[in-house]
Amino acid sequence: MKYNMKKLIPLLLTGAILLTGCGKAENQNTTKNQPQDDAASIGGFLPSGSELLVPQKAGKKQSIYLNAQAGGENKEAFLLYRNPSDNRQAHLLYLTKEKDTWQKKEDIETGFLGFDTFELIDLDGDGVKEAIVGGTVSESGHDNQLTIYKLEKDGLKKAGELSYDALSIEDYTDDKIPDLMAITKK
């Protein structure tokens, strides 16, 4: 069979364009093409093979928190995940949304093997929510640690830590600010 060179050139050009277009993909730290919702968009920041973690003893069983500002649009996202190919420790992933683009700000290795609680609430009444993460730090499951991360301009800062055997976050004083009750046997 004889090929007509005029018919073959457009086909070769199309193939070359498709093959070189793969190198134009952006890195994993930003998303420009907005999926249908924010939860689908932020899932793209998880390493391949990762699994979202759900707190086992918390009242709210969620592994993703989207934080809306006064305007009502989600501006921050917090995720709990574990990458089985990395190690068994869980991570807290913090993302921000700027000009309709999600960007990874921090990926904190928590040191926890399992989770009891994961909350995004304003503990001190200043209008800024804190990320509260609590869980086990040993295989026995008896060494529980709570870490509170404060959201500041340059990222998440560890605001406090404490050991506990039982934990509850409720408004015990009826002042519209959640209270933290930690019970320890030590």
Disulfide bonds with the S-S distance in Angstrom:
none
